[in-house]
Amino acid sequence: MTFDPETVVEALASVLCGPAALHEPTFAGNEWDYVKECLDTGWVSSVGKYVDRFEDMLVDVTGAGHAIATVNGTAALHASLILASVEAGDEVIVPALAFVGTANAAAYLGAVPHFADAEERTLGLDAAKLEAHLDEAAEVRDGECRNKQTGRRIAACIPVHTFGHPLDLDSLVEVCEKFNLVLIEDAAESLGSTYKGQHTGNHGRLGVLSFNGNKTVTTGGGGAIITNDADLAARAKHLTTTAKVPHRWEYSHDEAGFNYRLPNINAALGCAQLEQLPKFLERKRKLAKAYKAAFAGISGLRFFSEPDFAKSNYWLNALLLDPDVAAGRDDILAAANDGDFMTRPAWTPLHRLPMYRDCPAMDLAVAEDLYARLINIPSSPHLAEAGHG
Ligand SMILES: *Cc1c(COP(=O)(O)O)cnc(C)c1O
């Protein structure tokens, strides 16, 4: 089928008033005041009231029992894998259609990503297909899941809520229980997204958030670990603050900890941003609704909408091309970017990257197919105000 890329550019232009980046932060609240206070008082680094306040606000927003702020989301994933007792030589189930940081976190500790396929309904990990794969490729012995081919333990599973859309968590929780995998939810993209009414990141032992500059809420760079387990939360804080033993003056450490604590100046930005989260989410839904209407009449593609069991934050809006139009993806990307509407394909599937090419994997046909058909389009919350939507 031939597809005119200009129809996409025209639909984008009907929603957006002018040139638009993919995702830009909005600083319209107390950002200047809070950051200035850090500078005025000298509390800019890893201790200060904003870090604690930011963590309390994250507990409020996510409903998790505990939140531990970190320097970025990847560090939070790295620490979470250690807290989940994942060790060098273990395998970790990672979706092939994901940001590279998810796989990197496993690689940092000498573990091996084991790539899993996606499902079109959610763009997230396909639990049923993973179960069928593990039934075949793994066995549970003495409470441990082993890859029959490599002999390695499969220790954990890190699903990603792709572009903010919640994946089917109930099904995945069951599979993780059946195979004794620790579930670590990569909710880096899904702040504000709920699955059956409960915030994402709360369905496994640990969840991870990111506050990178392109995420829904930013601290410049930043992340967090969330958990409902008080002991894990205490260990998470210890491990990410150089394992310093609390004392009035002694400076002592009881393990090789990480300097992963979020600085106060970044947390100050985060507090101001979180205050605006409801407004950001409202605008992002408004923008998604405008896109949905604008693309509804165009055959050959559809605007990707949240699955019916979820409420998405619509972090990165996406178009999904029909299979017979997929060959025109790059022409659409070229036309939209020429028109100053920043668009891009999904991440290169992780199993194609040179450092992960030889990792164990299941059949990844859907992840490959989705990669060939997905296009991310401008998604900043301020665009809902500027646009005609
Ligand atoms: C943004 C992101 C992360 C973490 O990223 P940082 O830039 O390290 O904060 C991890 N996983 C996914 C899926 C992400 O989108």
The ligand as an SDF file (V2000), in Angstrom:
LIG
                    3D

 15 15  0  0  0  0  0  0  0  0999 V2000
   14.2440    6.6440   31.3520 C   0  0  0  0  0  0  0  0  0  0  0  0
   14.2670    5.1530   31.5570 C   0  0  0  0  0  0  0  0  0  0  0  0
   15.1050    4.5200   32.4940 C   0  0  0  0  0  0  0  0  0  0  0  0
   16.0530    5.2320   33.4000 C   0  0  0  0  0  0  0  0  0  0  0  0
   16.6590    6.2560   32.8330 O   0  0  0  0  0  0  0  0  0  0  0  0
   17.6140    7.3400   33.5290 P   0  0  0  0  0  0  0  0  0  0  0  0
   17.8850    8.1880   32.3680 O   0  0  0  0  0  0  0  0  0  0  0  0
   18.7930    6.5670   34.0350 O   0  0  0  0  0  0  0  0  0  0  0  0
   16.8840    8.0270   34.6250 O   0  0  0  0  0  0  0  0  0  0  0  0
   15.0100    3.1540   32.6360 C   0  0  0  0  0  0  0  0  0  0  0  0
   14.1480    2.4310   31.9180 N   0  0  0  0  0  0  0  0  0  0  0  0
   13.3060    2.9980   31.0400 C   0  0  0  0  0  0  0  0  0  0  0  0
   12.3470    2.1280   30.3210 C   0  0  0  0  0  0  0  0  0  0  0  0
   13.3570    4.3580   30.8120 C   0  0  0  0  0  0  0  0  0  0  0  0
   12.5310    4.9210   29.9130 O   0  0  0  0  0  0  0  0  0  0  0  0
  1  2  1  0
  2  3  1  0
  2 14  2  0
  3  4  1  0
  3 10  2  0
  4  5  1  0
  5  6  1  0
  6  7  2  0
  6  8  1  0
  6  9  1  0
 10 11  1  0
 11 12  2  0
 12 13  1  0
 12 14  1  0
 14 15  1  0
M  END
$$$$
